[in-house]
Amino acid sequence: MKERLSHIEEKSSVDSIEDPLSTGVSSTRCVGGDGLMDSPWPMKCHDQRHSGRSPYSTSNNSGAILWKFKCDWVEGGIVADNDGTIYFGSSWYLYALYPDGSLKRRYKTGGDVTSSPAIGSDGTVYVGSYDGYLYAVNSDGSLKWKCKIGYGSETNPPIGPDGTIYVGGSRLYAVNPVDGSLKWVFDLGPGRHIHQSSPAISSDGIVYVGVDINDTDGGEVVAVDPDGSICWRCFIANNWVESSPCIGEGGVVYIGSSWMNRSTGESYGYLYAFGHGNVPPEKPTINGPSSGKVGETYSYAFTAVDGNNDDLFYYVRWGDGSRTGWIGPYKSGETITLNHTWSRRGSFIIQAKAKDIYGLESGWSTLEVSMPLDELVMESRIWLPGYIIDFLLNHNKIVLNSLDTYSCIPIKKFFKHPFRFV
């Protein structure tokens, strides 16, 4: 092993160094076609796909410490531009260092900076702060703009192919690089937020990110189209998803997840790979009345979605022994309506599932339906022996009309009362 350097040069952030702060907005330059600066390491994980792959060899790196720069805690990632300037966050500052480790400048935000900066093709540096703003800082250290996004500064703002900056929090935001205006805001859903997952972006502009559900109620991977509409989403954790996705060759998306066995307390996780291939359709939704009368016909609507947009067949069990068999095909997402009549009273479980044209089936979805007593109402007053009325009452064969008044008489006597045969 090569001997390490015995002398380590220590650089320092000196309080007397003036911070080139600016309250105004300077002029901006056009953003290049690929969005990111063509530099050794312009954003977290190197590029939009989070490949983490440097084009430079480190075969001659012996591990010698060349220098170190003293500052507050450094919790985010480090990026480097095409002239060798190194950017990182520490305390409330975005730091810029020369390649020799000396301070070039620093920009003070309104809160802690724990995210990784990203460098646009025009040299603009984007970074989130705990004051709830996404900052755009020009290469000369002046403020270009800042955009209010609320909490979410722990996520790392990647830059899309067209220069759009993406940052997550309670929602996923797409920010215009020219003036900091919002292009669109994607609602993640009830109780959902992005905590530490940094979005990855494909070459066609689709954004992938991990989403937490409340604190520890689960997590998803969500794919959002370039226009801010949902592409697809998948539940992948019962605890949370803090992992940042990576896009590999062939467009395969990789992301990790955190699980917990609620009974034993055992923690574990899975690394998922998502790619092109046939996936089973989702369970159908069932909409229709949950109660009714025997002998009457009721309509029920069934809808299923296929992840590959394949046509679907449906299979329905009505809970009374009758079933439809496989019917279709229908378009993915198309709602079909089926009618059914129950011939006897009771509770029944409607079951439905879908399968695609290649034979992959969804799970069963269910809806419980209750058919109350079928009644033949006898409104005329007739005479019956008391013991017969008593027997019928005890064996649920008649229902007394509670709105009528009557006088009870001893068993084996006669009395009259309106009643219903059932």
SELOTOR-610280 format. One record per residue (C-alpha): residue in one letter; x, y, z. Coordinates in nm, 4 decimals. Example, Ala and Ser with C-alpha at 12.3 -4.5 7.8 and 13.67 -1.06 7.14 Angstrom:
% residues 2
+------+----------+----------+----------+
! rest !       xx !       yy !       zz !
+------+----------+----------+----------+
!    A !   1.2300 !  -0.4500 !   0.7800 !
!    S !   1.3670 !  -0.1060 !   0.7140 !
+------+----------+----------+----------+
***
This chain:
% residues 422
+------+----------+----------+----------+
! rest !       xx !       yy !       zz !
+------+----------+----------+----------+
!    M !   0.0000 !   0.0000 !   0.0000 !
!    K !   0.1266 !   0.3442 !  -0.0829 !
!    E !   0.2152 !   0.5574 !   0.2159 !
!    R !  -0.0439 !   0.8209 !   0.3011 !
!    L !   0.0561 !   1.1857 !   0.3111 !
!    S !   0.1791 !   1.2780 !   0.6571 !
!    H !   0.0807 !   1.6435 !   0.6185 !
!    I !  -0.2857 !   1.7411 !   0.5857 !
!    E !  -0.3623 !   2.0973 !   0.4897 !
!    E !  -0.6626 !   2.2267 !   0.6800 !
!    K !  -0.8770 !   2.4964 !   0.5284 !
!    S !  -1.1280 !   2.6934 !   0.7300 !
!    S !  -1.4470 !   2.8896 !   0.6890 !
!    V !  -1.3501 !   3.2269 !   0.8386 !
!    D !  -1.6305 !   3.4413 !   0.9772 !
!    S !  -1.4600 !   3.7567 !   0.8549 !
!    I !  -1.4956 !   3.6476 !   0.4926 !
!    E !  -1.7726 !   3.8500 !   0.3365 !
!    D !  -2.0733 !   3.6587 !   0.2111 !
!    P !  -2.1694 !   3.7890 !  -0.1336 !
!    L !  -2.5397 !   3.8053 !  -0.0562 !
!    S !  -2.7850 !   3.9678 !  -0.2897 !
!    T !  -3.1445 !   4.0625 !  -0.2278 !
!    G !  -3.2090 !   4.1307 !  -0.5930 !
!    V !  -3.2435 !   3.9002 !  -0.8905 !
!    S !  -2.9691 !   3.9059 !  -1.1500 !
!    S !  -3.0004 !   3.8412 !  -1.5201 !
!    T !  -3.0278 !   3.4799 !  -1.6296 !
!    R !  -2.8883 !   3.2765 !  -1.9139 !
!    C !  -3.0598 !   3.0116 !  -2.1226 !
!    V !  -3.0687 !   2.6561 !  -1.9975 !
!    G !  -2.9020 !   2.3963 !  -2.2149 !
!    G !  -3.0819 !   2.1116 !  -2.3820 !
!    D !  -2.9887 !   1.8452 !  -2.1272 !
!    G !  -3.0637 !   2.0620 !  -1.8228 !
!    L !  -2.7585 !   1.9527 !  -1.6218 !
!    M !  -2.4123 !   2.1004 !  -1.6432 !
!    D !  -2.1620 !   1.8798 !  -1.8233 !
!    S !  -1.9301 !   1.8556 !  -1.5239 !
!    P !  -1.7593 !   1.5795 !  -1.3223 !
!    W !  -2.0487 !   1.5519 !  -1.0714 !
!    P !  -2.3380 !   1.7987 !  -1.1239 !
!    M !  -2.5992 !   1.6466 !  -0.8871 !
!    K !  -2.6589 !   1.3755 !  -0.6309 !
!    C !  -2.5882 !   1.0300 !  -0.7768 !
!    H !  -2.4190 !   1.2067 !  -1.0737 !
!    D !  -2.7073 !   1.2261 !  -1.3209 !
!    Q !  -3.0857 !   1.2256 !  -1.3702 !
!    R !  -3.0911 !   0.8453 !  -1.3742 !
!    H !  -2.9025 !   0.8292 !  -1.0404 !
!    S !  -2.6501 !   0.5981 !  -1.2018 !
!    G !  -2.3765 !   0.7057 !  -0.9573 !
!    R !  -2.1293 !   0.6337 !  -1.2370 !
!    S !  -1.8344 !   0.8682 !  -1.2857 !
!    P !  -1.6578 !   0.8865 !  -1.6239 !
!    Y !  -1.3245 !   0.9258 !  -1.4428 !
!    S !  -1.0921 !   0.6490 !  -1.3276 !
!    T !  -0.9723 !   0.6407 !  -0.9661 !
!    S !  -0.7183 !   0.3632 !  -1.0131 !
!    N !  -0.4363 !   0.5951 !  -0.9042 !
!    N !  -0.6224 !   0.7258 !  -0.5955 !
!    S !  -0.4224 !   0.5973 !  -0.2981 !
!    G !  -0.6576 !   0.7376 !  -0.0356 !
!    A !  -0.4231 !   1.0190 !   0.0683 !
!    I !  -0.6005 !   1.3137 !   0.2325 !
!    L !  -0.5148 !   1.6195 !   0.0231 !
!    W !  -0.6932 !   1.8773 !   0.2361 !
!    K !  -0.9912 !   1.9283 !   0.4649 !
!    F !  -1.2181 !   2.2288 !   0.5084 !
!    K !  -1.3574 !   2.3149 !   0.8505 !
!    C !  -1.7242 !   2.4128 !   0.8729 !
!    D !  -2.0419 !   2.2951 !   1.0463 !
!    W !  -2.1895 !   1.9499 !   0.9868 !
!    V !  -2.2032 !   1.8354 !   0.6239 !
!    E !  -2.5035 !   1.6044 !   0.5798 !
!    G !  -2.5886 !   1.6430 !   0.2120 !
!    G !  -2.4077 !   1.5418 !  -0.1029 !
!    I !  -2.1220 !   1.7212 !  -0.2791 !
!    V !  -2.1300 !   1.8427 !  -0.6405 !
!    A !  -1.8621 !   1.9840 !  -0.8712 !
!    D !  -1.8939 !   2.2125 !  -1.1721 !
!    N !  -1.6889 !   2.2180 !  -1.4924 !
!    D !  -1.4234 !   2.4570 !  -1.3574 !
!    G !  -1.3632 !   2.2455 !  -1.0493 !
!    T !  -1.5692 !   2.4513 !  -0.8023 !
!    I !  -1.7118 !   2.2306 !  -0.5265 !
!    Y !  -2.0576 !   2.3019 !  -0.3813 !
!    F !  -2.2161 !   2.1659 !  -0.0625 !
!    G !  -2.4474 !   2.2705 !   0.2210 !
!    S !  -2.3553 !   2.3218 !   0.5857 !
!    S !  -2.5552 !   2.4985 !   0.8549 !
!    W !  -2.7509 !   2.7780 !   0.6781 !
!    Y !  -2.4996 !   2.8131 !   0.3959 !
!    L !  -2.4400 !   2.6970 !   0.0427 !
!    Y !  -2.0611 !   2.6780 !   0.0176 !
!    A !  -1.8422 !   2.7090 !  -0.2928 !
!    L !  -1.4771 !   2.5966 !  -0.2649 !
!    Y !  -1.1856 !   2.6165 !  -0.5035 !
!    P !  -1.0306 !   2.2837 !  -0.6116 !
!    D !  -0.7519 !   2.3373 !  -0.3559 !
!    G !  -1.0082 !   2.3469 !  -0.0710 !
!    S !  -1.0042 !   2.7212 !  -0.0053 !
!    L !  -1.3263 !   2.9182 !   0.0269 !
!    K !  -1.4526 !   3.0803 !  -0.2919 !
!    R !  -1.7834 !   3.2112 !  -0.1535 !
!    R !  -2.0855 !   3.1118 !   0.0457 !
!    Y !  -2.4516 !   3.2038 !   0.0269 !
!    K !  -2.6664 !   3.2285 !   0.3399 !
!    T !  -3.0210 !   3.0903 !   0.3254 !
!    G !  -3.2915 !   3.1174 !   0.5888 !
!    G !  -3.2438 !   2.7692 !   0.7377 !
!    D !  -3.0282 !   2.4573 !   0.7505 !
!    V !  -2.9086 !   2.3190 !   0.4180 !
!    T !  -2.8977 !   1.9392 !   0.4363 !
!    S !  -2.9860 !   1.8558 !   0.0761 !
!    S !  -2.7440 !   1.8049 !  -0.2105 !
!    P !  -2.7109 !   2.0927 !  -0.4592 !
!    A !  -2.7626 !   2.0451 !  -0.8329 !
!    I !  -2.5920 !   2.2454 !  -1.1089 !
!    G !  -2.7763 !   2.3526 !  -1.4228 !
!    S !  -2.6135 !   2.3765 !  -1.7636 !
!    D !  -2.5876 !   2.7573 !  -1.7259 !
!    G !  -2.3991 !   2.7255 !  -1.3960 !
!    T !  -2.6978 !   2.7979 !  -1.1703 !
!    V !  -2.6828 !   2.6040 !  -0.8440 !
!    Y !  -3.0129 !   2.4822 !  -0.6976 !
!    V !  -3.0468 !   2.3832 !  -0.3332 !
!    G !  -3.3239 !   2.3411 !  -0.0777 !
!    S !  -3.3266 !   2.4952 !   0.2691 !
!    Y !  -3.5178 !   2.4269 !   0.5888 !
!    D !  -3.6737 !   2.7725 !   0.5594 !
!    G !  -3.9097 !   2.6143 !   0.3034 !
!    Y !  -3.7538 !   2.7654 !  -0.0091 !
!    L !  -3.5787 !   2.6220 !  -0.3120 !
!    Y !  -3.2894 !   2.8565 !  -0.3977 !
!    A !  -3.1357 !   2.9256 !  -0.7371 !
!    V !  -2.7912 !   3.0845 !  -0.6953 !
!    N !  -2.5928 !   3.2164 !  -0.9897 !
!    S !  -2.2331 !   3.1105 !  -1.0471 !
!    D !  -2.1166 !   3.4509 !  -0.9188 !
!    G !  -2.2925 !   3.3900 !  -0.5850 !
!    S !  -2.5899 !   3.6216 !  -0.6426 !
!    L !  -2.9487 !   3.5128 !  -0.5954 !
!    K !  -3.1297 !   3.4268 !  -0.9169 !
!    W !  -3.4621 !   3.3472 !  -0.7515 !
!    K !  -3.6156 !   3.1501 !  -0.4670 !
!    C !  -3.9385 !   2.9507 !  -0.4751 !
!    K !  -4.1595 !   2.8776 !  -0.1729 !
!    I !  -4.2331 !   2.5059 !  -0.1571 !
!    G !  -4.2882 !   2.4397 !   0.2151 !
!    Y !  -4.1081 !   2.1608 !   0.3920 !
!    G !  -3.9128 !   1.9127 !   0.1854 !
!    S !  -3.5600 !   2.0483 !   0.1897 !
!    E !  -3.4202 !   1.7072 !   0.2782 !
!    T !  -3.4959 !   1.5933 !  -0.0746 !
!    N !  -3.2356 !   1.6704 !  -0.3379 !
!    P !  -3.3472 !   1.8769 !  -0.6385 !
!    P !  -3.2662 !   1.6921 !  -0.9614 !
!    I !  -3.2782 !   1.8691 !  -1.2956 !
!    G !  -3.4769 !   1.7271 !  -1.5856 !
!    P !  -3.3692 !   1.7092 !  -1.9508 !
!    D !  -3.5437 !   2.0413 !  -2.0233 !
!    G !  -3.3975 !   2.2146 !  -1.7171 !
!    T !  -3.7040 !   2.1720 !  -1.4946 !
!    I !  -3.6139 !   2.1326 !  -1.1274 !
!    Y !  -3.8056 !   1.8760 !  -0.9226 !
!    V !  -3.8361 !   1.8885 !  -0.5443 !
!    G !  -4.0587 !   1.6950 !  -0.3073 !
!    G !  -4.2350 !   1.7532 !   0.0231 !
!    S !  -4.6054 !   1.7284 !   0.0914 !
!    R !  -4.6333 !   1.7356 !  -0.2892 !
!    L !  -4.4029 !   1.6931 !  -0.5873 !
!    Y !  -4.3157 !   2.0285 !  -0.7434 !
!    A !  -4.1894 !   2.1042 !  -1.0943 !
!    V !  -4.0145 !   2.4420 !  -1.0985 !
!    N !  -3.9348 !   2.6600 !  -1.4008 !
!    P !  -3.5563 !   2.7237 !  -1.4130 !
!    V !  -3.5936 !   3.0709 !  -1.5666 !
!    D !  -3.7946 !   3.2487 !  -1.2974 !
!    G !  -3.8738 !   2.9937 !  -1.0237 !
!    S !  -4.2437 !   2.9741 !  -1.1084 !
!    L !  -4.4280 !   2.6456 !  -1.0619 !
!    K !  -4.4933 !   2.4470 !  -1.3796 !
!    W !  -4.7160 !   2.2020 !  -1.1962 !
!    V !  -4.7803 !   2.0508 !  -0.8540 !
!    F !  -4.8538 !   1.6796 !  -0.8183 !
!    D !  -5.0773 !   1.5799 !  -0.5260 !
!    L !  -4.9275 !   1.2647 !  -0.3728 !
!    G !  -5.2527 !   1.1602 !  -0.2040 !
!    P !  -5.3954 !   1.1589 !   0.1508 !
!    G !  -5.1311 !   1.1285 !   0.4237 !
!    R !  -4.8497 !   1.1004 !   0.1694 !
!    H !  -4.5250 !   1.2960 !   0.1534 !
!    I !  -4.1707 !   1.2758 !   0.0198 !
!    H !  -3.9127 !   1.2712 !   0.2972 !
!    Q !  -3.5616 !   1.1741 !   0.1903 !
!    S !  -3.6223 !   1.0162 !  -0.1490 !
!    S !  -3.4647 !   1.2166 !  -0.4302 !
!    P !  -3.6512 !   1.1991 !  -0.7634 !
!    A !  -3.4888 !   1.0233 !  -1.0600 !
!    I !  -3.5744 !   1.1317 !  -1.4137 !
!    S !  -3.5743 !   0.9210 !  -1.7302 !
!    S !  -3.4581 !   1.0519 !  -2.0668 !
!    D !  -3.8226 !   1.0971 !  -2.1708 !
!    G !  -3.8960 !   1.3101 !  -1.8633 !
!    I !  -4.0839 !   1.0615 !  -1.6418 !
!    V !  -4.0143 !   1.1322 !  -1.2720 !
!    Y !  -3.9765 !   0.8469 !  -1.0202 !
!    V !  -3.9756 !   0.9038 !  -0.6437 !
!    G !  -4.0363 !   0.7219 !  -0.3149 !
!    V !  -4.3353 !   0.8301 !  -0.1054 !
!    D !  -4.4110 !   0.7766 !   0.2655 !
!    I !  -4.7662 !   0.7179 !   0.3929 !
!    N !  -4.8043 !   0.9055 !   0.7213 !
!    D !  -4.5136 !   0.8215 !   0.9562 !
!    T !  -4.4967 !   0.4423 !   0.9395 !
!    D !  -4.8076 !   0.3306 !   0.7506 !
!    G !  -4.6273 !   0.2239 !   0.4359 !
!    G !  -4.4701 !   0.3598 !   0.1221 !
!    E !  -4.4967 !   0.3655 !  -0.2547 !
!    V !  -4.2932 !   0.4284 !  -0.5643 !
!    V !  -4.4691 !   0.6808 !  -0.7855 !
!    A !  -4.4063 !   0.7516 !  -1.1540 !
!    V !  -4.5231 !   1.0938 !  -1.2767 !
!    D !  -4.5461 !   1.1943 !  -1.6436 !
!    P !  -4.3695 !   1.5126 !  -1.7650 !
!    D !  -4.7026 !   1.7017 !  -1.7617 !
!    G !  -4.7583 !   1.6261 !  -1.3907 !
!    S !  -5.0155 !   1.3488 !  -1.4343 !
!    I !  -4.9869 !   1.0050 !  -1.2757 !
!    C !  -4.8151 !   0.7381 !  -1.4824 !
!    W !  -4.8283 !   0.4547 !  -1.2291 !
!    R !  -4.7727 !   0.3862 !  -0.8597 !
!    C !  -4.7046 !   0.0741 !  -0.6549 !
!    F !  -4.7217 !   0.0006 !  -0.2795 !
!    I !  -4.3815 !  -0.1443 !  -0.1825 !
!    A !  -4.3473 !  -0.1028 !   0.1974 !
!    N !  -4.5518 !  -0.1295 !   0.5156 !
!    N !  -4.3160 !   0.1072 !   0.7008 !
!    W !  -4.1750 !   0.3746 !   0.4673 !
!    V !  -3.9790 !   0.4439 !   0.1476 !
!    E !  -3.6789 !   0.6717 !   0.2064 !
!    S !  -3.4754 !   0.5227 !  -0.0777 !
!    S !  -3.3913 !   0.7270 !  -0.3865 !
!    P !  -3.4667 !   0.5446 !  -0.7127 !
!    C !  -3.2089 !   0.4669 !  -0.9785 !
!    I !  -3.2709 !   0.4108 !  -1.3505 !
!    G !  -3.0504 !   0.1502 !  -1.5133 !
!    E !  -2.9993 !   0.0245 !  -1.8664 !
!    G !  -3.3146 !  -0.0768 !  -2.0450 !
!    G !  -3.5142 !   0.1703 !  -1.8352 !
!    V !  -3.5247 !  -0.0583 !  -1.5300 !
!    V !  -3.6112 !   0.1395 !  -1.2151 !
!    Y !  -3.4557 !   0.0260 !  -0.8849 !
!    I !  -3.5715 !   0.1391 !  -0.5407 !
!    G !  -3.5493 !   0.0091 !  -0.1843 !
!    S !  -3.8161 !  -0.0155 !   0.0859 !
!    S !  -3.8506 !  -0.0669 !   0.4610 !
!    W !  -4.0767 !  -0.3307 !   0.6152 !
!    M !  -4.1565 !  -0.4415 !   0.9690 !
!    N !  -4.3235 !  -0.7501 !   1.1111 !
!    R !  -4.5793 !  -0.5892 !   1.3427 !
!    S !  -4.6060 !  -0.9046 !   1.5532 !
!    T !  -4.2369 !  -0.9742 !   1.6156 !
!    G !  -4.0874 !  -0.6283 !   1.5610 !
!    E !  -3.8464 !  -0.7703 !   1.2998 !
!    S !  -3.7273 !  -0.5093 !   1.0500 !
!    Y !  -3.6340 !  -0.5990 !   0.6937 !
!    G !  -3.6454 !  -0.4535 !   0.3455 !
!    Y !  -3.6682 !  -0.5279 !  -0.0243 !
!    L !  -3.4900 !  -0.3908 !  -0.3270 !
!    Y !  -3.7409 !  -0.3699 !  -0.6116 !
!    A !  -3.6734 !  -0.3663 !  -0.9836 !
!    F !  -3.9465 !  -0.2321 !  -1.2141 !
!    G !  -3.9284 !  -0.2744 !  -1.5885 !
!    H !  -4.1047 !  -0.3718 !  -1.9073 !
!    G !  -4.3098 !  -0.6866 !  -1.8664 !
!    N !  -4.6613 !  -0.8063 !  -1.8155 !
!    V !  -4.8178 !  -0.7244 !  -1.4793 !
!    P !  -5.1526 !  -0.8496 !  -1.3478 !
!    P !  -5.4460 !  -0.6080 !  -1.3460 !
!    E !  -5.5611 !  -0.4404 !  -1.0277 !
!    K !  -5.8553 !  -0.5811 !  -0.8327 !
!    P !  -6.1838 !  -0.4564 !  -0.9776 !
!    T !  -6.3886 !  -0.2022 !  -0.7901 !
!    I !  -6.7519 !  -0.3023 !  -0.7257 !
!    N !  -7.0195 !  -0.0350 !  -0.6975 !
!    G !  -7.3886 !  -0.0978 !  -0.6362 !
!    P !  -7.6524 !  -0.1339 !  -0.3642 !
!    S !  -7.5559 !  -0.3291 !  -0.0529 !
!    S !  -7.9132 !  -0.4269 !   0.0323 !
!    G !  -8.2374 !  -0.4937 !  -0.1497 !
!    K !  -8.5453 !  -0.7136 !  -0.1807 !
!    V !  -8.5721 !  -1.0691 !  -0.2976 !
!    G !  -8.7029 !  -1.0983 !  -0.6509 !
!    E !  -8.5942 !  -0.7535 !  -0.7635 !
!    T !  -8.3127 !  -0.6919 !  -1.0137 !
!    Y !  -8.0108 !  -0.4776 !  -0.9191 !
!    S !  -7.7260 !  -0.3332 !  -1.1249 !
!    Y !  -7.3571 !  -0.3437 !  -1.0270 !
!    A !  -7.0642 !  -0.1631 !  -1.1886 !
!    F !  -6.7191 !  -0.3244 !  -1.2149 !
!    T !  -6.3971 !  -0.1427 !  -1.3101 !
!    A !  -6.0391 !  -0.2717 !  -1.3269 !
!    V !  -5.7169 !  -0.1137 !  -1.4530 !
!    D !  -5.4315 !  -0.3002 !  -1.6177 !
!    G !  -5.0761 !  -0.1689 !  -1.5722 !
!    N !  -4.9918 !  -0.2572 !  -1.9335 !
!    N !  -5.3211 !  -0.1165 !  -2.0621 !
!    D !  -5.4213 !  -0.4630 !  -2.1893 !
!    D !  -5.7859 !  -0.5536 !  -2.2506 !
!    L !  -5.9528 !  -0.7338 !  -1.9601 !
!    F !  -6.1990 !  -1.0126 !  -1.8865 !
!    Y !  -6.4152 !  -1.0237 !  -1.5737 !
!    Y !  -6.5366 !  -1.3129 !  -1.3589 !
!    V !  -6.8163 !  -1.2522 !  -1.1057 !
!    R !  -6.9585 !  -1.4744 !  -0.8345 !
!    W !  -7.2900 !  -1.3523 !  -0.6963 !
!    G !  -7.2718 !  -1.5416 !  -0.3676 !
!    D !  -7.5863 !  -1.7496 !  -0.4285 !
!    G !  -7.4147 !  -2.0199 !  -0.6324 !
!    S !  -7.4485 !  -1.8416 !  -0.9650 !
!    R !  -7.1551 !  -1.6953 !  -1.1577 !
!    T !  -7.0837 !  -1.5283 !  -1.4888 !
!    G !  -6.7785 !  -1.7173 !  -1.6083 !
!    W !  -6.5170 !  -1.5113 !  -1.7932 !
!    I !  -6.6806 !  -1.2308 !  -1.9915 !
!    G !  -6.5143 !  -0.9749 !  -2.2164 !
!    P !  -6.2793 !  -0.8456 !  -2.3387 !
!    Y !  -6.3200 !  -0.4845 !  -2.2261 !
!    K !  -6.0820 !  -0.1883 !  -2.2318 !
!    S !  -5.8601 !  -0.1297 !  -1.9291 !
!    G !  -6.0385 !   0.1202 !  -1.7027 !
!    E !  -6.3740 !   0.0685 !  -1.8775 !
!    T !  -6.6692 !   0.0296 !  -1.6410 !
!    I !  -6.9045 !  -0.2597 !  -1.7139 !
!    T !  -7.2512 !  -0.3040 !  -1.5644 !
!    L !  -7.4056 !  -0.6413 !  -1.4780 !
!    N !  -7.7515 !  -0.7189 !  -1.3403 !
!    H !  -7.8509 !  -0.9837 !  -1.0886 !
!    T !  -8.1624 !  -1.1015 !  -0.9032 !
!    W !  -8.1508 !  -1.2936 !  -0.5759 !
!    S !  -8.4280 !  -1.5500 !  -0.5285 !
!    R !  -8.3943 !  -1.6015 !  -0.1544 !
!    R !  -8.3319 !  -1.3879 !   0.1484 !
!    G !  -7.9974 !  -1.3703 !   0.3308 !
!    S !  -7.6527 !  -1.2141 !   0.3063 !
!    F !  -7.4393 !  -1.2721 !  -0.0010 !
!    I !  -7.0779 !  -1.1902 !  -0.0947 !
!    I !  -7.0256 !  -1.0644 !  -0.4492 !
!    Q !  -6.6753 !  -1.1558 !  -0.5672 !
!    A !  -6.5081 !  -1.0218 !  -0.8805 !
!    K !  -6.1669 !  -1.0515 !  -1.0422 !
!    A !  -6.0096 !  -0.9549 !  -1.3733 !
!    K !  -5.7545 !  -1.1112 !  -1.6054 !
!    D !  -5.5662 !  -0.9688 !  -1.8995 !
!    I !  -5.5514 !  -1.1120 !  -2.2513 !
!    Y !  -5.2352 !  -1.3028 !  -2.1570 !
!    G !  -5.4017 !  -1.4825 !  -1.8663 !
!    L !  -5.2591 !  -1.2906 !  -1.5672 !
!    E !  -5.5309 !  -1.2555 !  -1.3032 !
!    S !  -5.5971 !  -1.0006 !  -1.0308 !
!    G !  -5.7002 !  -1.0901 !  -0.6774 !
!    W !  -6.0645 !  -1.1088 !  -0.5734 !
!    S !  -6.2516 !  -0.7982 !  -0.4640 !
!    T !  -6.5719 !  -0.8357 !  -0.2620 !
!    L !  -6.8945 !  -0.6580 !  -0.1731 !
!    E !  -7.1431 !  -0.7884 !   0.0859 !
!    V !  -7.5104 !  -0.7642 !  -0.0064 !
!    S !  -7.8088 !  -0.8268 !   0.2218 !
!    M !  -8.1505 !  -0.9345 !   0.0965 !
!    P !  -8.4029 !  -0.8752 !   0.3801 !
!    L !  -8.7122 !  -1.0834 !   0.4464 !
!    D !  -8.9511 !  -1.1159 !   0.1570 !
!    E !  -9.2933 !  -1.0180 !   0.2878 !
!    L !  -9.6498 !  -1.0866 !   0.1849 !
!    V !  -9.8460 !  -0.8159 !   0.3629 !
!    M ! -10.1929 !  -0.9080 !   0.4876 !
!    E ! -10.3677 !  -0.5911 !   0.5925 !
!    S ! -10.7129 !  -0.7396 !   0.6428 !
!    R ! -10.8145 !  -0.8299 !   0.9961 !
!    I ! -10.8800 !  -1.1978 !   1.0525 !
!    W ! -10.9379 !  -1.4201 !   1.3545 !
!    L ! -10.6830 !  -1.6854 !   1.4537 !
!    P ! -10.6473 !  -1.8937 !   1.7664 !
!    G ! -10.4073 !  -1.7339 !   2.0150 !
!    Y ! -10.1828 !  -2.0417 !   2.0334 !
!    I ! -10.1331 !  -2.0274 !   1.6556 !
!    I ! -10.0397 !  -1.6597 !   1.6732 !
!    D !  -9.8034 !  -1.7393 !   1.9599 !
!    F !  -9.6417 !  -2.0213 !   1.7633 !
!    L !  -9.6018 !  -1.8057 !   1.4539 !
!    L !  -9.4475 !  -1.5243 !   1.6556 !
!    N !  -9.2016 !  -1.7564 !   1.8287 !
!    H !  -9.0970 !  -1.9100 !   1.4979 !
!    N !  -9.0625 !  -1.5784 !   1.3136 !
!    K !  -9.3387 !  -1.6589 !   1.0700 !
!    I !  -9.5277 !  -1.3340 !   1.1153 !
!    V !  -9.4362 !  -0.9740 !   1.1898 !
!    L !  -9.6719 !  -0.7692 !   1.4030 !
!    N !  -9.7505 !  -0.4208 !   1.2878 !
!    S !  -9.6112 !  -0.2081 !   1.5706 !
!    L !  -9.8226 !   0.0889 !   1.4677 !
!    D ! -10.1467 !  -0.0898 !   1.5477 !
!    T ! -10.2815 !  -0.1317 !   1.9005 !
!    Y ! -10.4158 !  -0.4567 !   2.0305 !
!    S ! -10.4956 !  -0.6341 !   2.3532 !
!    C ! -10.3133 !  -0.9550 !   2.4332 !
!    I ! -10.5271 !  -1.2375 !   2.5542 !
!    P ! -10.4239 !  -1.5685 !   2.7094 !
!    I ! -10.2945 !  -1.8523 !   2.4914 !
!    K ! -10.5652 !  -2.0756 !   2.3420 !
!    K ! -10.8022 !  -1.7787 !   2.3401 !
!    F ! -10.8998 !  -1.5887 !   2.0307 !
!    F ! -10.7941 !  -1.2356 !   1.9376 !
!    K ! -10.7737 !  -1.0404 !   1.6210 !
!    H ! -10.4694 !  -0.8396 !   1.4954 !
!    P ! -10.3271 !  -0.7272 !   1.1617 !
!    F ! -10.0252 !  -0.9403 !   1.0739 !
!    R !  -9.7974 !  -1.0352 !   0.7890 !
!    F !  -9.7085 !  -1.3821 !   0.6634 !
!    V !  -9.3359 !  -1.4211 !   0.5925 !
+------+----------+----------+----------+
***
